[in-house]
Amino acid sequence: MLNGKTILVTGGTGSFGHKFLEMLLERYEPHRVIIYSRDEFKQHLMKTKYQDKLDLSRVRFFIGDVRDKDRLMRAFDRVDYVIHAAAMKQVPTCEYNPFEAIKTNIHGAQNVIDAAIDRGVKKVIALSTDKAVNPINLYGGTKLVSDKLFISANAYSKVSGTKFSVVRYGNVAGSRGSVIPVFADLIQHGAKELPITDSRMTRFWITLKQGVELVFKALEESKGGETYISKIPSFYITDLAKAMLPEGGIREIGIREGEKLHEVMVTKDDSYLTYEYDRHYIIYPHFDWWKFDESKVGDGKKVVDGFEYNSGTNKQWLSVEEIREELKGLEEH
């Protein structure tokens, strides 16, 4: 599917971009991969990290910001597929700099859409977050709008044929946005207890590899308008702390501003157009212009009305020992 194609990743120097580049070059032979980001130092670090591990002759590092539509137009020239991973993601930063978050996460999303349609990109996969579902902070609010923009963009791309879809997951295990590096740093510095915001808190467990696999699936199968969500286990934050510091204590510090007790990936209101597959769910769009028919869902089975995919009510859970084994897997990679 991706052999001989040109793929561009916005925000490509982040955790996702690193894993995506590794798996892409191991599995396919693309014509060119463009890492598009605004930080020259992170691009330098990425080149250095992979120069002896991967064939970088196909990789181009392109300085640019998604806020800059003209630069996107230049970067998208003769690009087949775009993965939109660029975003302001830190909740406190977005709260303190609200319009900066809007300019990147909303205006930037619209710029990507316009450039993709005007340049005739075949398909765009935008990365989303659980925080876009029933948002309670500005980051989640901007990502909700971003998701809506990408889904609705399918109504405007009929001439170029560009297809837009969304892949949604929460904090990736071991990534810079997860609690695992925070706990690991505290343990390394001799901590005897770990801070937990609330002992009832749960999260979904997804690895970078699983996140990239879902993006590959969306690239291969999406027809435009779908939101893909992985079927993954849940865990208690307290169990993560026990897995990482077995003899240590836990100190409850109170839930932070903009933080939820549980992650929600599919709301009850979304259940009416959500279908379950072997390893994922798909929420299909609900618009007059999107003609729904059963042929579009393949072997998917509609979930029951009122279904909610919530980390607190999930059917699949990781035990402390299973979390410990998962953590070993992260260290090996």
Phi, psi and chi 1 to 4 in degrees:
 res  aa     phi    psi   chi1   chi2   chi3   chi4
   1 MET       -  -45.0  174.1 -170.1   64.7      -
   2 LEU   -99.1   -1.4  -61.2  177.8      -      -
   3 ASN   -64.0  131.1  -69.1  -23.1      -      -
   4 GLY    75.2    5.6      -      -      -      -
   5 LYS  -101.1  162.8  -56.0  -60.8 -176.6 -176.7
   6 THR  -106.9  124.1  -64.0      -      -      -
   7 ILE  -120.0  131.5  -56.6   99.4      -      -
   8 LEU  -116.8  136.3 -178.0  145.7      -      -
   9 VAL  -118.0  114.8 -173.1      -      -      -
  10 THR   -77.3  146.1   69.0      -      -      -
  11 GLY    60.8   35.7      -      -      -      -
  12 GLY   -73.7   -7.0      -      -      -      -
  13 THR   -94.0    5.7   54.4      -      -      -
  14 GLY   -80.3 -177.1      -      -      -      -
  15 SER   -57.9  -44.0  -59.1      -      -      -
  16 PHE   -62.4  -46.0  171.3   85.0      -      -
  17 GLY   -59.1  -39.8      -      -      -      -
  18 HIS   -60.8  -50.1  -82.0 -113.1      -      -
  19 LYS   -69.2  -38.1 -166.6   64.2  177.6  178.6
  20 PHE   -61.1  -44.6 -179.5   81.3      -      -
  21 LEU   -63.0  -44.4 -178.2   64.6      -      -
  22 GLU   -56.6  -53.2  -70.6  177.9   21.3      -
  23 MET   -69.4  -35.5  -66.8  175.9   63.4      -
  24 LEU   -63.1  -47.6  177.4   66.0      -      -
  25 LEU   -75.1  -23.4  -65.8 -177.9      -      -
  26 GLU   -76.6  -31.4  -72.1  169.9   -0.2      -
  27 ARG  -101.3  -29.9 -167.9  171.3  -60.4 -175.4
  28 TYR  -127.8  172.3  -59.3   98.3      -      -
  29 GLU  -123.5   75.1  -66.5 -172.9    1.3      -
  30 PRO   -68.6  156.6   27.1  -35.1      -      -
  31 HIS   -68.2  -41.7  170.8   64.4      -      -
  32 ARG  -159.6  144.0 -175.5  173.3   56.5 -167.9
  33 VAL  -122.1  126.1 -175.9      -      -      -
  34 ILE  -109.1  119.5  -58.8  171.0      -      -
  35 ILE   -94.5  108.9  -58.5  -61.8      -      -
  36 TYR  -106.1  116.4 -177.0   95.9      -      -
  37 SER  -158.8  170.2   71.6      -      -      -
  38 ARG  -101.8   -3.3   62.5 -174.1 -178.6 -178.7
  39 ASP  -106.7  106.3 -168.1  -36.1      -      -
  40 GLU   -65.3  -33.1   60.5  178.5  -44.5      -
  41 PHE   -68.0  -41.9 -176.6   60.2      -      -
  42 LYS   -64.5  -35.4  -72.2 -178.6 -177.9  176.8
  43 GLN   -64.7  -41.2  -70.2 -167.0    3.0      -
  44 HIS   -61.2  -44.4  167.0   71.9      -      -
  45 LEU   -63.0  -38.1  -67.6  177.2      -      -
  46 MET   -66.9  -44.0 -165.8  172.0 -174.2      -
  47 LYS   -58.3  -46.8  -73.9 -178.7 -165.1  176.0
  48 THR   -62.9  -41.0  -56.5      -      -      -
  49 LYS   -62.0  -38.6  176.4 -179.0  177.4 -179.5
  50 TYR  -104.9   -1.7  -68.0  119.0      -      -
  51 GLN   -62.5  -28.0   62.8 -174.0    1.9      -
  52 ASP  -104.2   -0.6  -63.4  -35.6      -      -
  53 LYS  -108.4  -34.2  -61.3  178.3 -177.8  178.7
  54 LEU  -126.9  157.6  -60.3  173.9      -      -
  55 ASP   -79.7  101.4  176.4   12.1      -      -
  56 LEU   -89.2    8.5  -64.6 -176.3      -      -
  57 SER   -65.2  -22.0   62.7      -      -      -
  58 ARG   -93.2   -5.3  -65.1 -171.7  176.3   97.5
  59 VAL  -100.1  134.6 -177.7      -      -      -
  60 ARG  -120.7  135.8  -58.4  -69.8 -179.5  -89.4
  61 PHE  -105.4  118.1  -70.1   87.6      -      -
  62 PHE  -119.0  112.7 -152.5  110.7      -      -
  63 ILE   -74.3  130.4  -65.6  -69.4      -      -
  64 GLY   177.5  161.7      -      -      -      -
  65 ASP  -121.3  140.2 -164.4  -43.8      -      -
  66 VAL   -66.6  -14.1  -66.6      -      -      -
  67 ARG   -72.4  -17.9  -61.1 -179.6 -177.4 -170.6
  68 ASP   -99.5   96.6 -173.4  -18.6      -      -
  69 LYS   -64.6  -38.2 -173.2  174.3  176.8 -179.7
  70 ASP   -61.8  -40.7  -71.0  -21.5      -      -
  71 ARG   -67.0  -38.3 -170.7   63.1  168.7  161.6
  72 LEU   -62.4  -41.3  -75.7  171.7      -      -
  73 MET   -59.0  -41.4  -71.5  -68.6  -70.7      -
  74 ARG   -67.1  -44.3  174.8   65.3   65.3 -168.3
  75 ALA   -67.9  -32.2      -      -      -      -
  76 PHE   -83.0   -0.3  -78.1   20.2      -      -
  77 ASP   -60.5  121.4 -171.9   31.5      -      -
  78 ARG    62.2   27.6  -69.6  173.3  -72.0  179.7
  79 VAL   -90.9  136.2  166.6      -      -      -
  80 ASP   -89.4  -45.4  -62.8  -65.4      -      -
  81 TYR  -132.4  141.0  -60.5  104.4      -      -
  82 VAL  -123.2  131.6  169.5      -      -      -
  83 ILE  -108.3  117.5  -46.4  -59.2      -      -
  84 HIS   -96.5   99.0  179.0   53.3      -      -
  85 ALA  -110.4   -6.7      -      -      -      -
  86 ALA   -70.5  133.0      -      -      -      -
  87 ALA  -171.1  155.5      -      -      -      -
  88 MET   -84.7  120.5  -78.9 -176.5   61.6      -
  89 LYS  -115.3  -19.5  -59.1 -179.4  177.1   70.8
  90 GLN   -75.3  118.1  -65.7  -67.1  -34.2      -
  91 VAL   -57.3  -50.8  170.3      -      -      -
  92 PRO   -61.9  -37.3  -21.7   33.8      -      -
  93 THR   -63.9  -42.4  -58.2      -      -      -
  94 CYS   -65.8  -36.4  -68.8      -      -      -
  95 GLU   -66.6  -37.5  -65.7  -64.2  -37.2      -
  96 TYR   -82.6  -24.9 -168.8   69.1      -      -
  97 ASN  -125.4   61.9  -55.1  -85.3      -      -
  98 PRO   -59.4  -44.2   19.9  -31.9      -      -
  99 PHE   -74.1  -25.7 -160.7   67.9      -      -
 100 GLU   -63.8  -40.0  -63.9  -55.3  -54.0      -
 101 ALA   -64.0  -40.2      -      -      -      -
 102 ILE   -63.3  -42.1  -70.2  168.3      -      -
 103 LYS   -65.4  -36.2  -75.1 -169.2  -77.0 -171.9
 104 THR   -82.5  -51.8  -64.9      -      -      -
 105 ASN   -80.1  -27.3  -63.9   -6.8      -      -
 106 ILE  -106.0  -58.4  -63.1  177.3      -      -
 107 HIS   -61.7  -39.2  -64.4  176.3      -      -
 108 GLY   -62.5  -40.1      -      -      -      -
 109 ALA   -61.5  -44.5      -      -      -      -
 110 GLN   -64.7  -36.3 -172.9   61.1   51.1      -
 111 ASN   -62.9  -41.9  -72.5  -21.2      -      -
 112 VAL   -61.7  -42.7  168.2      -      -      -
 113 ILE   -62.1  -49.9  -70.6  165.4      -      -
 114 ASP   -61.6  -45.2  -69.8  -20.6      -      -
 115 ALA   -65.2  -39.1      -      -      -      -
 116 ALA   -64.8  -42.9      -      -      -      -
 117 ILE   -67.2  -46.1  -68.0  173.9      -      -
 118 ASP   -67.7  -29.7  -67.9  -13.7      -      -
 119 ARG   -93.9   -2.1  -74.5  -59.7 -166.9 -170.1
 120 GLY    72.3   31.8      -      -      -      -
 121 VAL   -61.6  139.2  171.2      -      -      -
 122 LYS   -70.4  -44.6  -67.3 -178.7  176.8   66.0
 123 LYS  -152.4  141.8 -166.7  171.5  -72.3 -171.3
 124 VAL  -123.8  128.4  177.3      -      -      -
 125 ILE  -113.2  118.5  -53.9  -61.7      -      -
 126 ALA  -101.9  132.6      -      -      -      -
 127 LEU   -83.7  133.0  -58.3 -169.4      -      -
 128 SER  -117.4 -168.8 -178.0      -      -      -
 129 THR  -149.2  154.9  168.4      -      -      -
 130 ASP   -60.2  -25.6   65.6  -75.2      -      -
 131 LYS   -69.0  -13.4  -65.2  173.6 -177.0   64.5
 132 ALA   -78.0  -10.5      -      -      -      -
 133 VAL   -94.0  118.9 -179.0      -      -      -
 134 ASN    47.5   59.9  -64.5  -27.8      -      -
 135 PRO   -64.4  143.1   23.6  -33.3      -      -
 136 ILE  -123.9    4.4   61.7  170.6      -      -
 137 ASN  -136.8  168.1   54.6   54.2      -      -
 138 LEU   -65.2  -39.2 -173.0   76.6      -      -
 139 TYR   -55.8  -49.7  169.0   52.3      -      -
 140 GLY   -61.0  -39.5      -      -      -      -
 141 GLY   -63.2  -41.8      -      -      -      -
 142 THR   -68.3  -35.0   60.0      -      -      -
 143 LYS   -74.7  -28.7  -68.9  -60.4  -72.8 -176.7
 144 LEU   -62.5  -47.6  169.0   64.6      -      -
 145 VAL   -62.0  -42.4  174.7      -      -      -
 146 SER   -58.1  -46.9  173.7      -      -      -
 147 ASP   -58.1  -45.0  -69.9   -3.2      -      -
 148 LYS   -62.0  -39.9  -64.0  -69.2 -173.1 -177.1
 149 LEU   -62.3  -45.5  -71.8  171.9      -      -
 150 PHE   -66.9  -40.9  -81.6  106.7      -      -
 151 ILE   -65.4  -45.7  -61.3  -57.4      -      -
 152 SER   -69.0  -21.1  -64.9      -      -      -
 153 ALA   -60.5  -22.3      -      -      -      -
 154 ASN   -64.2  -21.3  -70.6  -80.0      -      -
 155 ALA   -76.0  -16.9      -      -      -      -
 156 TYR  -108.1   -0.3  -60.2   91.9      -      -
 157 SER  -110.6   21.5   61.6      -      -      -
 158 LYS   -63.8  -37.0  -61.5  -56.9 -179.3 -176.5
 159 VAL   -70.0  -48.2  174.6      -      -      -
 160 SER   -77.6  -26.2   69.5      -      -      -
 161 GLY    82.2    8.2      -      -      -      -
 162 THR   -63.2  132.9  -53.1      -      -      -
 163 LYS  -108.8  134.6  -65.3  179.3  173.8   59.2
 164 PHE  -119.4  130.5  -62.0   87.6      -      -
 165 SER  -140.2  167.9  -62.3      -      -      -
 166 VAL  -125.0  141.6  170.9      -      -      -
 167 VAL  -117.8  125.1  166.1      -      -      -
 168 ARG  -117.7  130.0  176.0 -176.0  -65.3  156.6
 169 TYR  -154.5  169.1   45.2   78.9      -      -
 170 GLY   -90.2 -153.9      -      -      -      -
 171 ASN   -62.5  130.0  -75.7  -24.1      -      -
 172 VAL   -81.9  135.1  176.1      -      -      -
 173 ALA   -57.7  124.9      -      -      -      -
 174 GLY    85.4   -8.2      -      -      -      -
 175 SER   -75.6  171.2   71.1      -      -      -
 176 ARG   -62.9  -23.2  -71.4  176.7  -61.2 -175.3
 177 GLY   -90.2   -2.6      -      -      -      -
 178 SER   -94.3  167.9   78.1      -      -      -
 179 VAL   -80.4  -15.8   72.2      -      -      -
 180 ILE   -59.3  -48.6  -66.4  172.2      -      -
 181 PRO   -62.0  -31.6  -21.6   33.4      -      -
 182 VAL   -65.0  -49.0  176.4      -      -      -
 183 PHE   -62.1  -43.4  -78.2  177.0      -      -
 184 ALA   -60.4  -40.0      -      -      -      -
 185 ASP   -67.0  -40.9 -176.5   64.1      -      -
 186 LEU   -63.3  -42.7  -70.8  170.6      -      -
 187 ILE   -64.2  -41.1  -66.5  167.8      -      -
 188 GLN   -61.1  -31.0 -173.7  176.8   -3.8      -
 189 HIS   -95.0   18.1  -74.0   84.4      -      -
 190 GLY    87.6   18.4      -      -      -      -
 191 ALA   -62.5  139.1      -      -      -      -
 192 LYS  -101.5   -8.7  -59.1  -58.8 -178.2 -175.5
 193 GLU  -148.0  157.1   61.5  178.4   13.2      -
 194 LEU  -117.9  139.8  -65.1  175.9      -      -
 195 PRO   -80.4  129.5   28.7  -32.8      -      -
 196 ILE  -120.8  130.5  -58.6  -69.1      -      -
 197 THR   -69.2  -38.4   54.4      -      -      -
 198 ASP  -155.7  130.2 -166.8  -65.5      -      -
 199 SER   -66.6  -16.3   60.6      -      -      -
 200 ARG   -87.3   -6.3  -61.3  166.6  -65.9  171.3
 201 MET   -67.0  136.4 -172.9  168.4  -70.1      -
 202 THR  -126.8  158.3   66.6      -      -      -
 203 ARG  -145.3  159.6  -70.6  -65.9 -179.0  -97.6
 204 PHE   -82.0  150.6  -74.5  108.4      -      -
 205 TRP  -109.0  115.4 -176.9  -78.7      -      -
 206 ILE  -136.7  137.6 -173.2  169.2      -      -
 207 THR   -94.1  164.0   63.7      -      -      -
 208 LEU   -59.2  -39.8  -82.1  169.7      -      -
 209 LYS   -60.2  -44.2 -177.5  177.3 -175.5  -63.8
 210 GLN   -64.4  -38.1  -71.4  172.5  -49.7      -
 211 GLY   -63.2  -43.1      -      -      -      -
 212 VAL   -67.8  -39.3  173.4      -      -      -
 213 GLU   -58.7  -39.6  -68.8  -76.3    6.8      -
 214 LEU   -68.2  -35.4 -169.6   59.7      -      -
 215 VAL   -65.8  -42.3  168.4      -      -      -
 216 PHE   -58.6  -42.2  -78.1  151.8      -      -
 217 LYS   -63.7  -43.2 -169.8  165.6 -166.9   65.6
 218 ALA   -64.4  -39.4      -      -      -      -
 219 LEU   -61.2  -38.1  -79.4  169.5      -      -
 220 GLU   -78.8  -38.9 -177.2  175.7   -4.9      -
 221 GLU  -109.4  -24.1  -62.2 -180.0   -1.2      -
 222 SER   -63.1  143.7   61.6      -      -      -
 223 LYS  -108.3   -2.2  -62.2  174.6  175.9   63.4
 224 GLY   107.4  122.9      -      -      -      -
 225 GLY   104.4   -9.9      -      -      -      -
 226 GLU   -82.4  152.4  -53.3   93.8  -24.4      -
 227 THR  -117.1  117.2  -60.7      -      -      -
 228 TYR   -94.9  136.3  -73.5   74.5      -      -
 229 ILE  -134.8  127.9  -60.7  109.3      -      -
 230 SER   -71.4  146.9  -77.9      -      -      -
 231 LYS   -89.8  111.4  -68.0  169.7   69.0  175.1
 232 ILE  -140.1  161.3   43.8 -178.6      -      -
 233 PRO   -78.5  163.3   27.4  -33.9      -      -
 234 SER  -105.6  165.5  -66.5      -      -      -
 235 PHE  -151.7  156.0   66.6   97.1      -      -
 236 TYR   -86.7  138.2  -77.0   98.2      -      -
 237 ILE   -60.1  -33.9  -61.7  -64.7      -      -
 238 THR   -63.2  -37.4   50.6      -      -      -
 239 ASP   -69.1  -34.3  -74.6  -16.0      -      -
 240 LEU   -62.5  -43.2  173.7   65.5      -      -
 241 ALA   -62.3  -41.8      -      -      -      -
 242 LYS   -65.6  -36.2  -67.5  172.7 -173.2  175.1
 243 ALA   -68.5  -34.7      -      -      -      -
 244 MET   -87.9  -29.9  -64.7 -174.4   70.0      -
 245 LEU  -137.2   75.8 -168.7   62.6      -      -
 246 PRO   -56.4  -38.3  -23.2   32.8      -      -
 247 GLU   -94.3    3.6  -55.8  -58.0  -37.6      -
 248 GLY   -90.5  173.8      -      -      -      -
 249 GLY  -102.5  176.2      -      -      -      -
 250 ILE  -127.5  131.3  -68.9  172.7      -      -
 251 ARG  -117.7  116.4  174.8  168.2   49.1   93.0
 252 GLU   -82.9  123.9 -166.2  163.6  -23.8      -
 253 ILE  -112.1   -3.9   60.1  174.8      -      -
 254 GLY    96.8  143.4      -      -      -      -
 255 ILE   -66.6  139.9 -161.1  163.0      -      -
 256 ARG   -86.2  162.1  -64.5  175.9  -60.2  177.7
 257 GLU   -59.1  131.8 -178.2 -178.0    1.7      -
 258 GLY    78.7    9.1      -      -      -      -
 259 GLU  -103.2  143.9 -170.2  174.4   37.4      -
 260 LYS  -107.9  154.9  -64.4 -179.2  179.9 -179.7
 261 LEU   -69.5  -38.0  -82.2  178.6      -      -
 262 HIS  -133.6  152.5  -49.9  -68.9      -      -
 263 GLU   -89.2  136.6  -70.1 -178.8  -22.0      -
 264 VAL  -119.8  127.3  178.3      -      -      -
 265 MET  -105.5  -31.8  -60.7  -70.7 -170.0      -
 266 VAL  -131.9  123.6 -179.9      -      -      -
 267 THR   -85.8  163.9   68.1      -      -      -
 268 LYS   -60.3  -35.4  -67.0  178.5 -179.1  178.7
 269 ASP   -70.0  -23.3  -68.4  -39.0      -      -
 270 ASP   -82.2  -12.4  -74.4  -34.0      -      -
 271 SER   -63.6  -23.7   65.2      -      -      -
 272 TYR   -69.1  -20.1  -54.1  106.0      -      -
 273 LEU  -128.7   32.3  -83.1  172.9      -      -
 274 THR  -107.2  133.5  -61.0      -      -      -
 275 TYR  -121.2  142.6  -78.1   71.1      -      -
 276 GLU  -100.9  135.3 -178.9  177.5    3.5      -
 277 TYR  -120.7 -178.1  -63.2   80.7      -      -
 278 ASP   -58.0  -45.9 -176.0   36.1      -      -
 279 ARG  -124.1    7.5  -64.7 -175.3  179.3 -178.7
 280 HIS  -159.1  169.2   63.2  -76.3      -      -
 281 TYR  -113.5  155.2  -63.3   98.4      -      -
 282 ILE  -130.5  126.7  -65.8  179.2      -      -
 283 ILE   -94.5  119.9  -56.4  172.3      -      -
 284 TYR   -91.1  150.8  -70.6   94.7      -      -
 285 PRO   -70.2  156.2   24.5  -32.4      -      -
 286 HIS  -123.7   81.1 -170.3 -168.8      -      -
 287 PHE  -136.1  153.6  -64.8  107.7      -      -
 288 ASP   -61.9  -35.5  -68.9  -21.3      -      -
 289 TRP   -77.6  -16.5   52.0  -96.2      -      -
 290 TRP   -97.3  101.0 -158.2   87.0      -      -
 291 LYS   -76.8  106.3  -57.4  -58.3  179.7 -175.7
 292 PHE   -83.4  133.0 -176.5   84.9      -      -
 293 ASP  -148.6  157.9   62.0   72.5      -      -
 294 GLU   -62.5  -23.2  -68.8  -65.8  -30.0      -
 295 SER   -64.9  -21.7   66.9      -      -      -
 296 LYS   -79.5  -15.6  -68.4 -175.7  177.0 -179.6
 297 VAL   -97.2   -7.1  -54.2      -      -      -
 298 GLY    59.8 -127.9      -      -      -      -
 299 ASP   -93.4   17.1   59.1   -5.2      -      -
 300 GLY   -72.8  152.0      -      -      -      -
 301 LYS  -118.6  131.0  -64.4 -178.7  179.8  178.3
 302 LYS   -64.2  135.9 -172.9 -177.5  175.9  -55.9
 303 VAL   -74.2  162.5  -58.8      -      -      -
 304 VAL   -69.9  147.6  -62.7      -      -      -
 305 ASP   -59.3  135.3  -69.4  -11.6      -      -
 306 GLY    90.6    0.7      -      -      -      -
 307 PHE   -63.7  139.9  166.0   82.1      -      -
 308 GLU  -133.9  131.1 -178.7 -179.5   71.9      -
 309 TYR   -96.7  100.1 -167.1   38.4      -      -
 310 ASN  -129.4  133.6 -178.1  -47.2      -      -
 311 SER   -63.7  -22.3   64.8      -      -      -
 312 GLY   -82.9  -19.7      -      -      -      -
 313 THR  -120.1   14.2   57.5      -      -      -
 314 ASN   -61.8  153.2 -165.8   10.9      -      -
 315 LYS   -86.0  -20.7  -65.0  178.3 -178.8  177.9
 316 GLN  -111.1  127.2 -174.6 -179.0   -1.0      -
 317 TRP  -131.6  148.9  -71.3   82.3      -      -
 318 LEU   -96.5  132.9  -67.5  176.0      -      -
 319 SER   -81.2  174.2   65.7      -      -      -
 320 VAL   -60.4  -44.0  172.2      -      -      -
 321 GLU   -66.0  -39.4 -173.8   54.5   40.4      -
 322 GLU   -65.7  -37.7  -73.3  170.4  -30.0      -
 323 ILE   -62.4  -42.1  -67.0  171.9      -      -
 324 ARG   -60.1  -40.4 -163.1  168.9  -70.8  130.6
 325 GLU   -67.6  -39.2  -71.1  -59.8  -48.3      -
 326 GLU   -63.1  -38.8  -69.9  -74.7  -14.4      -
 327 LEU   -64.3  -37.3  -70.9  168.7      -      -
 328 LYS   -61.1  -40.6  -70.1  178.6 -176.5  177.1
 329 GLY   -62.2  -37.1      -      -      -      -
 330 LEU   -66.0  -40.3  -66.2 -179.5      -      -
 331 GLU   -64.9  -34.8  -68.2  170.0    2.5      -
 332 GLU   -68.9  -24.5  -69.1  169.8    1.4      -
 333 HIS  -103.2      -  -69.2   86.2      -      -
